[in-house]
Amino acid sequence: MMESFDILVVGSGAAGAMAALRGADLGLSVLIVEKAHQFGGTSATSGGVMWVPGHGLDGDRGDSAAEALRYLRSVIGVPVDAERLAAYVDRAPEMLRFLKDSGVPVMAAAWPDYFPEAPGARADRSIICPTFDGRQLGDERYPLMRAQYGRFTLFRRYAMDLGQTFALMMQQRGWRWTAAKMIARYWLDIGTRRLSARDRRFTQGAGLMGALYQQLFARGVDLRLETALEGLTLGADGRVSGITVRRFGQVQQIGARHGVVLAAGGFEWNQALRDRFYPVPGLARHSSTPEEGNRGDALIAAEAIGASLAHTDQGWWIPTMTLPAPGAANFHEIHQAAFDVGQAVERVRQPAGAALRQ
C-alpha cells in the first residue's frame, strides 16, 4: 500500500519549513523530503534576514503597504504580477505574527533596504531571529542541520551573530574581547565538544532554521533526508496526487491527499539550466549556495507536467573581491590564548568527570 500524507513538502529550507509548520498547525500530517544528507537548505547558511514591511514589532513606525509597494516598483526592473506583489506586502506581517505565535522568536534589526535612496525605502523592515541553541534539536539532529560556510564563521569554527560579525569586520572598539569571548565560550562547552566540533550556537540563518525545526519536530512533522525528488505523480483528474522519490537507491511513490509544496530552491548548480535561462553566462561552480544542492529538480518535475515558469532569468548576483586581512596575527594570538584557557579547564574537570563515571 502506498504511503500517504496530507501535505508533502519538497525542500527543507525556510519556505518549505514554513509551509510544513502551517500545515501542522492546521492539524494536517506533513512530510518534508530533502535530497541532501543535512536539512536547512541554503536558508541555514544565509544571514537569515527577512524583509517584512509594516511588521509592527517595535510599534507603529509609520510604514505602510503603499510605501513598500512604491519602493518595490522603483527597484524592480522587469514586469511582475502586481497582485502577487501586493499579496506579499499585505500578508508578510501576518506571516510574522504566525511565526511568533508558533514559538519562533523574531526581532527587528537595524538593516536598511538594499536601495536606501529609492522612493519608499526605509531602514526598519528587516527581521532576524536570535541565536538558537542547536542542542535543543536533540543530540542526534543537532549535527544534521546544515552548517554555515566557513567564511561566515570566525576561523571556520566559531559561530558569529550579525552584531559580532560587524564588530569584527569593522574592528569596532572591544573587537578583540568579542573574539576572545566567542572562542572561550566554544572551548568551555565541553559536553558539546565531546559530541561534535560544530558550535552549538546557531546564528543568523541557522538561528531561524533551528527555531523553525524545533517547532516542527514538536508537532510531529516527518523529515526524511537523502530523499531526492524524481517526479510528480498525477491522479485520474489530472491533479498532482503525490511524488516519486529515490532514497538509498530505492524508488518509491508517496501520496499527497491535499497537495505538494515545491520549495526546493533554484537551479544554479545545473549548468544546462543556467545556459538556458540566465541572460549572463556563468559557471555552476561559481554559485554561493551549498555545493550541488540546487539543481532545479523541482522546476524540471513541474515543467514536465505542464507547469508555467516565470522569472527564471533572475538571480541574486553577488560581486566579490579579495581583500587583505589586517590584524590577522592578532586574531591568531587571541585564538591561541582562548584555546589554552579551554584546555586548562578541561584538564581540571577531567578527573572529576572520570570519578563520577566510575
C-alpha beads as a LAMMPS data file, in Angstrom:
LAMMPS data file: protein, C-alpha beads

358 atoms
357 bonds

1 atom types
1 bond types

-500.0 500.0 xlo xhi
-500.0 500.0 ylo yhi
-500.0 500.0 zlo zhi

Masses

1 110.0

Atoms # bond

1 1 1 0.000 0.000 0.000
2 1 1 1.366 3.411 -0.963
3 1 1 2.315 5.673 1.916
4 1 1 0.361 8.943 2.009
5 1 1 0.384 12.256 3.860
6 1 1 -1.935 15.248 3.786
7 1 1 0.871 17.570 2.618
8 1 1 4.212 16.768 1.009
9 1 1 6.942 19.415 1.082
10 1 1 9.951 19.125 -1.225
11 1 1 12.922 21.018 0.203
12 1 1 13.902 21.701 3.817
13 1 1 14.790 25.417 3.644
14 1 1 12.841 28.294 5.170
15 1 1 9.997 28.262 2.614
16 1 1 9.435 24.534 2.920
17 1 1 9.740 24.552 6.710
18 1 1 7.258 27.435 6.958
19 1 1 4.735 25.626 4.759
20 1 1 5.159 22.490 6.848
21 1 1 4.666 24.419 10.088
22 1 1 1.470 25.986 8.785
23 1 1 0.153 22.610 7.670
24 1 1 0.955 21.006 11.011
25 1 1 -0.789 23.837 12.871
26 1 1 -3.898 23.151 10.787
27 1 1 -3.846 19.558 12.014
28 1 1 -2.530 18.041 8.783
29 1 1 0.035 15.261 8.501
30 1 1 3.165 16.619 6.826
31 1 1 6.294 15.038 5.327
32 1 1 9.352 17.046 4.282
33 1 1 11.725 15.359 1.833
34 1 1 15.287 16.628 1.393
35 1 1 17.772 15.112 -1.045
36 1 1 20.857 16.207 0.911
37 1 1 22.176 14.423 3.991
38 1 1 21.579 17.582 6.037
39 1 1 18.494 19.770 6.418
40 1 1 18.011 23.528 6.422
41 1 1 18.948 24.183 2.800
42 1 1 20.521 27.443 1.692
43 1 1 18.497 29.211 4.400
44 1 1 20.630 27.645 7.140
45 1 1 23.790 29.049 5.552
46 1 1 22.362 32.525 4.938
47 1 1 22.164 35.667 7.018
48 1 1 18.587 34.752 7.902
49 1 1 17.218 38.259 7.377
50 1 1 13.518 38.510 6.454
51 1 1 12.102 41.585 4.703
52 1 1 8.710 42.385 6.260
53 1 1 7.308 45.880 5.651
54 1 1 4.906 47.140 8.298
55 1 1 5.854 44.369 10.756
56 1 1 4.909 46.434 13.825
57 1 1 7.327 44.630 16.147
58 1 1 8.590 47.855 17.683
59 1 1 5.378 49.841 17.449
60 1 1 3.866 51.769 14.582
61 1 1 6.747 53.462 12.780
62 1 1 4.593 54.892 10.015
63 1 1 5.397 52.256 7.400
64 1 1 2.590 51.337 5.021
65 1 1 1.796 48.886 2.256
66 1 1 1.647 51.780 -0.204
67 1 1 5.182 52.900 0.679
68 1 1 6.515 49.348 0.491
69 1 1 4.969 48.879 -2.942
70 1 1 6.376 52.228 -4.059
71 1 1 9.836 51.031 -3.066
72 1 1 9.439 47.670 -4.791
73 1 1 8.166 49.203 -8.017
74 1 1 11.057 51.641 -8.072
75 1 1 13.722 48.922 -7.861
76 1 1 12.171 46.051 -9.827
77 1 1 13.227 46.468 -13.421
78 1 1 11.127 43.733 -15.038
79 1 1 7.366 43.168 -15.394
80 1 1 5.904 41.319 -12.413
81 1 1 2.478 40.143 -11.283
82 1 1 1.121 43.184 -9.426
83 1 1 -1.382 41.087 -7.456
84 1 1 1.329 38.782 -6.159
85 1 1 3.473 41.724 -5.172
86 1 1 0.595 43.303 -3.277
87 1 1 -0.226 39.969 -1.629
88 1 1 3.335 39.677 -0.349
89 1 1 3.284 43.142 1.185
90 1 1 -0.168 42.606 2.710
91 1 1 0.425 39.113 4.108
92 1 1 4.049 39.316 5.253
93 1 1 3.116 40.862 8.655
94 1 1 0.508 38.108 9.096
95 1 1 3.184 35.507 8.380
96 1 1 5.416 37.080 11.010
97 1 1 2.641 37.016 13.607
98 1 1 2.102 33.335 12.840
99 1 1 5.799 32.648 13.379
100 1 1 5.748 34.406 16.753
101 1 1 2.569 32.663 17.851
102 1 1 4.092 29.315 16.849
103 1 1 7.021 29.812 19.196
104 1 1 9.661 31.114 16.771
105 1 1 11.307 34.211 18.312
106 1 1 11.797 37.172 15.977
107 1 1 13.197 40.657 16.423
108 1 1 13.549 43.837 14.386
109 1 1 17.011 44.629 13.020
110 1 1 18.627 47.916 12.009
111 1 1 19.133 46.848 8.406
112 1 1 18.302 49.339 5.638
113 1 1 16.607 48.415 2.382
114 1 1 19.154 47.460 -0.270
115 1 1 18.497 50.664 -2.225
116 1 1 18.172 53.271 0.559
117 1 1 17.903 56.209 -1.863
118 1 1 14.948 54.707 -3.763
119 1 1 11.454 56.120 -3.228
120 1 1 9.720 54.442 -0.296
121 1 1 12.919 52.963 1.175
122 1 1 13.232 52.561 4.939
123 1 1 15.716 51.201 7.464
124 1 1 13.343 49.245 9.724
125 1 1 11.840 46.467 7.612
126 1 1 14.332 43.698 8.343
127 1 1 13.614 40.884 10.800
128 1 1 16.049 38.370 12.290
129 1 1 15.917 35.503 14.767
130 1 1 18.137 35.495 17.851
131 1 1 20.857 32.910 18.409
132 1 1 19.443 29.409 18.846
133 1 1 20.913 26.638 20.995
134 1 1 21.333 23.820 18.487
135 1 1 21.379 21.183 21.211
136 1 1 17.657 21.857 21.698
137 1 1 17.062 19.890 18.498
138 1 1 18.409 16.786 20.227
139 1 1 21.879 15.321 20.109
140 1 1 21.060 13.216 17.025
141 1 1 19.524 16.040 14.986
142 1 1 21.822 18.865 16.068
143 1 1 24.738 17.842 13.801
144 1 1 22.345 17.242 10.875
145 1 1 21.388 20.888 10.444
146 1 1 23.386 22.276 7.533
147 1 1 26.292 24.298 8.884
148 1 1 27.126 27.822 7.790
149 1 1 30.003 28.342 5.405
150 1 1 33.421 28.685 6.954
151 1 1 33.690 32.212 5.594
152 1 1 30.714 33.223 7.766
153 1 1 32.385 31.951 10.940
154 1 1 35.484 33.007 12.848
155 1 1 38.438 30.795 11.895
156 1 1 35.982 28.467 10.115
157 1 1 34.795 27.241 13.501
158 1 1 33.156 29.815 15.779
159 1 1 29.603 30.950 15.008
160 1 1 29.013 34.707 14.774
161 1 1 25.758 36.610 15.040
162 1 1 25.309 39.737 12.941
163 1 1 26.443 42.053 15.737
164 1 1 29.632 40.076 16.271
165 1 1 30.224 39.860 12.534
166 1 1 30.095 43.633 12.104
167 1 1 32.182 44.245 15.228
168 1 1 34.974 42.030 13.923
169 1 1 34.735 43.159 10.313
170 1 1 34.959 46.833 11.262
171 1 1 37.312 46.230 14.198
172 1 1 34.996 48.202 16.407
173 1 1 36.016 49.125 19.916
174 1 1 36.374 45.951 22.005
175 1 1 36.523 43.615 18.993
176 1 1 39.396 41.622 20.494
177 1 1 37.356 40.967 23.629
178 1 1 34.392 39.961 21.450
179 1 1 36.543 37.408 19.628
180 1 1 38.077 36.095 22.845
181 1 1 34.650 35.523 24.429
182 1 1 33.392 33.679 21.345
183 1 1 36.395 31.355 21.323
184 1 1 36.413 30.757 25.070
185 1 1 32.680 30.009 25.096
186 1 1 33.209 27.371 22.427
187 1 1 36.030 25.528 24.220
188 1 1 34.403 25.762 27.646
189 1 1 31.353 23.941 26.237
190 1 1 32.997 20.593 26.967
191 1 1 29.845 18.488 26.682
192 1 1 29.224 19.650 23.125
193 1 1 32.878 19.304 22.136
194 1 1 32.658 15.612 23.046
195 1 1 29.666 15.297 20.735
196 1 1 30.642 17.393 17.728
197 1 1 33.107 20.014 16.543
198 1 1 30.183 22.201 15.494
199 1 1 29.410 25.283 17.555
200 1 1 26.121 24.761 19.390
201 1 1 25.303 28.431 18.768
202 1 1 23.126 28.545 15.649
203 1 1 23.354 32.125 14.417
204 1 1 21.909 34.131 11.524
205 1 1 20.118 31.786 9.094
206 1 1 20.881 28.769 11.259
207 1 1 19.158 30.559 14.156
208 1 1 15.997 30.906 12.085
209 1 1 16.090 27.307 10.887
210 1 1 16.891 25.896 14.313
211 1 1 13.894 27.652 15.862
212 1 1 11.635 26.563 12.980
213 1 1 12.629 22.920 13.184
214 1 1 12.302 22.845 16.946
215 1 1 8.627 23.678 16.440
216 1 1 8.249 21.279 13.500
217 1 1 9.650 18.318 15.435
218 1 1 7.486 19.204 18.423
219 1 1 4.431 18.935 16.136
220 1 1 5.439 15.545 14.785
221 1 1 6.388 16.656 11.269
222 1 1 8.322 13.895 9.494
223 1 1 11.648 14.809 7.833
224 1 1 13.456 12.413 5.512
225 1 1 16.970 13.165 4.369
226 1 1 18.726 11.726 1.320
227 1 1 15.341 11.545 -0.373
228 1 1 15.514 13.032 -3.864
229 1 1 12.552 14.096 -5.962
230 1 1 12.276 12.079 -9.183
231 1 1 8.956 13.431 -10.423
232 1 1 5.386 14.431 -9.672
233 1 1 2.537 11.936 -9.981
234 1 1 -0.891 12.808 -11.363
235 1 1 -4.280 11.434 -10.387
236 1 1 -7.110 10.476 -12.722
237 1 1 -8.398 14.053 -12.588
238 1 1 -5.066 15.415 -13.829
239 1 1 -4.177 16.963 -10.470
240 1 1 -0.896 16.344 -8.655
241 1 1 -1.518 13.436 -6.294
242 1 1 1.962 12.724 -4.972
243 1 1 5.658 12.435 -5.725
244 1 1 8.165 9.843 -6.844
245 1 1 11.381 9.858 -4.829
246 1 1 14.661 7.976 -4.739
247 1 1 16.044 7.078 -1.312
248 1 1 19.093 4.920 -0.727
249 1 1 18.834 3.627 -4.284
250 1 1 15.172 2.650 -3.980
251 1 1 12.411 4.383 -5.951
252 1 1 9.054 4.818 -4.228
253 1 1 5.857 6.780 -4.587
254 1 1 4.325 8.832 -1.779
255 1 1 0.784 10.123 -1.973
256 1 1 -0.446 13.613 -1.091
257 1 1 -4.078 13.916 -0.059
258 1 1 -4.201 17.708 -0.181
259 1 1 -1.156 18.966 -2.064
260 1 1 2.559 19.069 -2.817
261 1 1 4.633 22.146 -1.964
262 1 1 7.704 22.607 -4.145
263 1 1 10.271 24.568 -2.126
264 1 1 13.492 23.029 -3.409
265 1 1 15.426 26.169 -4.244
266 1 1 16.801 27.296 -7.588
267 1 1 18.902 25.718 -10.317
268 1 1 22.252 27.479 -10.055
269 1 1 24.151 24.170 -9.812
270 1 1 22.642 22.904 -13.076
271 1 1 24.814 24.194 -15.913
272 1 1 22.269 23.273 -18.612
273 1 1 19.517 25.287 -16.904
274 1 1 21.872 28.207 -16.321
275 1 1 22.728 28.244 -20.011
276 1 1 19.061 28.024 -20.910
277 1 1 17.628 30.684 -18.609
278 1 1 20.256 33.131 -17.387
279 1 1 20.928 36.127 -19.629
280 1 1 24.519 36.350 -18.397
281 1 1 26.917 33.415 -18.921
282 1 1 28.391 31.841 -15.821
283 1 1 29.654 28.595 -14.364
284 1 1 27.798 26.449 -11.870
285 1 1 30.878 26.204 -9.663
286 1 1 30.696 29.952 -9.032
287 1 1 27.441 29.520 -7.093
288 1 1 27.381 30.610 -3.465
289 1 1 24.727 28.105 -2.330
290 1 1 25.500 24.623 -0.924
291 1 1 27.532 22.682 -3.469
292 1 1 25.466 20.523 -5.819
293 1 1 22.342 21.391 -3.814
294 1 1 20.074 23.400 -6.089
295 1 1 19.950 21.596 -9.408
296 1 1 16.415 22.545 -10.393
297 1 1 14.881 19.125 -9.671
298 1 1 11.533 20.627 -8.661
299 1 1 11.496 23.004 -11.628
300 1 1 12.205 20.134 -14.039
301 1 1 9.498 17.967 -12.456
302 1 1 6.944 20.775 -12.580
303 1 1 7.741 21.698 -16.172
304 1 1 7.378 18.033 -17.164
305 1 1 3.677 18.094 -16.227
306 1 1 2.998 21.430 -17.923
307 1 1 3.632 23.991 -15.208
308 1 1 4.291 27.527 -16.391
309 1 1 7.561 29.200 -15.419
310 1 1 8.279 32.827 -14.578
311 1 1 11.326 34.920 -13.664
312 1 1 13.763 32.079 -14.358
313 1 1 16.156 34.656 -15.786
314 1 1 16.500 36.343 -12.397
315 1 1 19.194 35.638 -9.806
316 1 1 20.753 37.137 -6.708
317 1 1 24.063 38.269 -8.142
318 1 1 26.964 38.979 -5.802
319 1 1 30.142 40.831 -6.855
320 1 1 33.165 39.523 -4.994
321 1 1 36.760 40.510 -4.430
322 1 1 39.717 39.512 -2.304
323 1 1 40.681 41.908 0.476
324 1 1 43.702 41.910 2.805
325 1 1 43.043 40.881 6.400
326 1 1 44.587 43.487 8.733
327 1 1 45.054 42.307 12.266
328 1 1 45.062 38.617 11.311
329 1 1 48.064 37.967 13.534
330 1 1 46.219 39.487 16.494
331 1 1 43.261 37.215 15.833
332 1 1 45.505 34.167 15.932
333 1 1 47.069 35.289 19.180
334 1 1 43.604 35.645 20.735
335 1 1 42.591 32.268 19.333
336 1 1 45.626 30.545 20.859
337 1 1 45.127 32.201 24.244
338 1 1 41.452 31.232 24.419
339 1 1 42.260 27.700 23.270
340 1 1 44.833 27.383 26.064
341 1 1 42.186 28.507 28.586
342 1 1 39.770 25.875 27.329
343 1 1 42.378 23.129 27.513
344 1 1 43.300 24.123 31.058
345 1 1 39.670 23.949 32.163
346 1 1 39.330 20.550 30.514
347 1 1 42.329 19.226 32.450
348 1 1 40.853 20.492 35.714
349 1 1 37.411 18.979 35.089
350 1 1 38.519 15.671 33.631
351 1 1 39.463 13.882 36.899
352 1 1 36.135 14.833 38.475
353 1 1 34.248 13.586 35.462
354 1 1 36.193 10.329 35.465
355 1 1 35.390 9.811 39.150
356 1 1 31.674 10.359 38.524
357 1 1 31.678 7.822 35.678
358 1 1 33.314 5.246 37.970

Bonds

1 1 1 2
2 1 2 3
3 1 3 4
4 1 4 5
5 1 5 6
6 1 6 7
7 1 7 8
8 1 8 9
9 1 9 10
10 1 10 11
11 1 11 12
12 1 12 13
13 1 13 14
14 1 14 15
15 1 15 16
16 1 16 17
17 1 17 18
18 1 18 19
19 1 19 20
20 1 20 21
21 1 21 22
22 1 22 23
23 1 23 24
24 1 24 25
25 1 25 26
26 1 26 27
27 1 27 28
28 1 28 29
29 1 29 30
30 1 30 31
31 1 31 32
32 1 32 33
33 1 33 34
34 1 34 35
35 1 35 36
36 1 36 37
37 1 37 38
38 1 38 39
39 1 39 40
40 1 40 41
41 1 41 42
42 1 42 43
43 1 43 44
44 1 44 45
45 1 45 46
46 1 46 47
47 1 47 48
48 1 48 49
49 1 49 50
50 1 50 51
51 1 51 52
52 1 52 53
53 1 53 54
54 1 54 55
55 1 55 56
56 1 56 57
57 1 57 58
58 1 58 59
59 1 59 60
60 1 60 61
61 1 61 62
62 1 62 63
63 1 63 64
64 1 64 65
65 1 65 66
66 1 66 67
67 1 67 68
68 1 68 69
69 1 69 70
70 1 70 71
71 1 71 72
72 1 72 73
73 1 73 74
74 1 74 75
75 1 75 76
76 1 76 77
77 1 77 78
78 1 78 79
79 1 79 80
80 1 80 81
81 1 81 82
82 1 82 83
83 1 83 84
84 1 84 85
85 1 85 86
86 1 86 87
87 1 87 88
88 1 88 89
89 1 89 90
90 1 90 91
91 1 91 92
92 1 92 93
93 1 93 94
94 1 94 95
95 1 95 96
96 1 96 97
97 1 97 98
98 1 98 99
99 1 99 100
100 1 100 101
101 1 101 102
102 1 102 103
103 1 103 104
104 1 104 105
105 1 105 106
106 1 106 107
107 1 107 108
108 1 108 109
109 1 109 110
110 1 110 111
111 1 111 112
112 1 112 113
113 1 113 114
114 1 114 115
115 1 115 116
116 1 116 117
117 1 117 118
118 1 118 119
119 1 119 120
120 1 120 121
121 1 121 122
122 1 122 123
123 1 123 124
124 1 124 125
125 1 125 126
126 1 126 127
127 1 127 128
128 1 128 129
129 1 129 130
130 1 130 131
131 1 131 132
132 1 132 133
133 1 133 134
134 1 134 135
135 1 135 136
136 1 136 137
137 1 137 138
138 1 138 139
139 1 139 140
140 1 140 141
141 1 141 142
142 1 142 143
143 1 143 144
144 1 144 145
145 1 145 146
146 1 146 147
147 1 147 148
148 1 148 149
149 1 149 150
150 1 150 151
151 1 151 152
152 1 152 153
153 1 153 154
154 1 154 155
155 1 155 156
156 1 156 157
157 1 157 158
158 1 158 159
159 1 159 160
160 1 160 161
161 1 161 162
162 1 162 163
163 1 163 164
164 1 164 165
165 1 165 166
166 1 166 167
167 1 167 168
168 1 168 169
169 1 169 170
170 1 170 171
171 1 171 172
172 1 172 173
173 1 173 174
174 1 174 175
175 1 175 176
176 1 176 177
177 1 177 178
178 1 178 179
179 1 179 180
180 1 180 181
181 1 181 182
182 1 182 183
183 1 183 184
184 1 184 185
185 1 185 186
186 1 186 187
187 1 187 188
188 1 188 189
189 1 189 190
190 1 190 191
191 1 191 192
192 1 192 193
193 1 193 194
194 1 194 195
195 1 195 196
196 1 196 197
197 1 197 198
198 1 198 199
199 1 199 200
200 1 200 201
201 1 201 202
202 1 202 203
203 1 203 204
204 1 204 205
205 1 205 206
206 1 206 207
207 1 207 208
208 1 208 209
209 1 209 210
210 1 210 211
211 1 211 212
212 1 212 213
213 1 213 214
214 1 214 215
215 1 215 216
216 1 216 217
217 1 217 218
218 1 218 219
219 1 219 220
220 1 220 221
221 1 221 222
222 1 222 223
223 1 223 224
224 1 224 225
225 1 225 226
226 1 226 227
227 1 227 228
228 1 228 229
229 1 229 230
230 1 230 231
231 1 231 232
232 1 232 233
233 1 233 234
234 1 234 235
235 1 235 236
236 1 236 237
237 1 237 238
238 1 238 239
239 1 239 240
240 1 240 241
241 1 241 242
242 1 242 243
243 1 243 244
244 1 244 245
245 1 245 246
246 1 246 247
247 1 247 248
248 1 248 249
249 1 249 250
250 1 250 251
251 1 251 252
252 1 252 253
253 1 253 254
254 1 254 255
255 1 255 256
256 1 256 257
257 1 257 258
258 1 258 259
259 1 259 260
260 1 260 261
261 1 261 262
262 1 262 263
263 1 263 264
264 1 264 265
265 1 265 266
266 1 266 267
267 1 267 268
268 1 268 269
269 1 269 270
270 1 270 271
271 1 271 272
272 1 272 273
273 1 273 274
274 1 274 275
275 1 275 276
276 1 276 277
277 1 277 278
278 1 278 279
279 1 279 280
280 1 280 281
281 1 281 282
282 1 282 283
283 1 283 284
284 1 284 285
285 1 285 286
286 1 286 287
287 1 287 288
288 1 288 289
289 1 289 290
290 1 290 291
291 1 291 292
292 1 292 293
293 1 293 294
294 1 294 295
295 1 295 296
296 1 296 297
297 1 297 298
298 1 298 299
299 1 299 300
300 1 300 301
301 1 301 302
302 1 302 303
303 1 303 304
304 1 304 305
305 1 305 306
306 1 306 307
307 1 307 308
308 1 308 309
309 1 309 310
310 1 310 311
311 1 311 312
312 1 312 313
313 1 313 314
314 1 314 315
315 1 315 316
316 1 316 317
317 1 317 318
318 1 318 319
319 1 319 320
320 1 320 321
321 1 321 322
322 1 322 323
323 1 323 324
324 1 324 325
325 1 325 326
326 1 326 327
327 1 327 328
328 1 328 329
329 1 329 330
330 1 330 331
331 1 331 332
332 1 332 333
333 1 333 334
334 1 334 335
335 1 335 336
336 1 336 337
337 1 337 338
338 1 338 339
339 1 339 340
340 1 340 341
341 1 341 342
342 1 342 343
343 1 343 344
344 1 344 345
345 1 345 346
346 1 346 347
347 1 347 348
348 1 348 349
349 1 349 350
350 1 350 351
351 1 351 352
352 1 352 353
353 1 353 354
354 1 354 355
355 1 355 356
356 1 356 357
357 1 357 358
